[in-house]
Amino acid sequence: MIASKLIQTIKAHRGPIFVEVCNFNDCFWIQVVKSDLLAQLSPFEADAETGFELNADGCLGKDYSSQL
């Protein structure tokens, strides 16, 4: 997702946001604070591809469709 669109989507989302954390065998969804998440996205240029997507359930993970 493009950084500006992702930031806009995060700000508009109502409810908790979960970030995917994976290792070799397990995958966990950790609830994050929106302001902290937005601070982590600030280094991206507005039109840069972040490689992440936020779905309607509030889960932020890898954007596999943009990695082709």
C-alpha positions in Angstrom: 0.0 0.0 0.0 1.2 3.5 -0.7 2.3 5.3 2.5 -0.2 8.2 2.2 -3.1 5.8 1.6 -2.0 3.5 4.4 -1.8 6.4 6.9 -5.2 7.6 5.8 -6.7 4.1 6.3 -5.1 3.7 9.7 -6.5 7.1 10.9 -10.0 6.2 9.5 -10.1 2.7 11.1 -12.3 2.4 14.2 -11.3 -0.2 16.7 -8.0 -2.0 17.5 -5.2 -2.6 15.1 -3.1 -5.7 15.1 0.4 -6.2 13.6 1.5 -9.6 12.3 4.7 -10.9 14.0 6.0 -14.2 12.6 9.0 -16.5 13.2 9.8 -19.8 11.6 6.9 -21.8 13.2 4.4 -19.3 14.6 2.5 -16.2 13.8 1.1 -13.8 16.4 -1.1 -10.7 16.0 -0.1 -8.0 18.5 -2.3 -5.1 19.3 -0.6 -1.7 18.7 -1.1 1.9 19.6 -2.2 3.9 16.5 0.1 6.9 17.3 3.1 4.6 17.6 2.3 2.9 14.4 1.9 6.2 12.6 5.3 7.3 14.0 6.9 4.2 12.5 5.4 5.0 9.1 6.7 8.6 9.1 10.1 7.9 7.4 8.2 6.7 4.2 7.7 9.3 1.5 4.0 10.0 0.8 4.1 8.2 -2.6 6.4 5.3 -1.5 5.3 1.7 -1.4 5.4 0.5 2.2 4.9 -3.2 1.6 2.1 -3.4 4.2 -1.7 -3.4 4.1 -4.4 -2.9 6.6 -7.5 -5.1 6.1 -11.1 -4.3 7.3 -10.5 -6.4 10.5 -7.7 -4.1 11.6 -4.9 -6.6 10.8 -1.7 -5.0 9.4 0.6 -7.4 7.6 2.7 -7.9 4.5 1.2 -6.7 1.2 2.0 -9.7 -0.9 0.2 -8.4 -4.0 2.5 -5.3 -4.2 5.6 -7.5 -3.8 5.3 -9.1 -7.3 
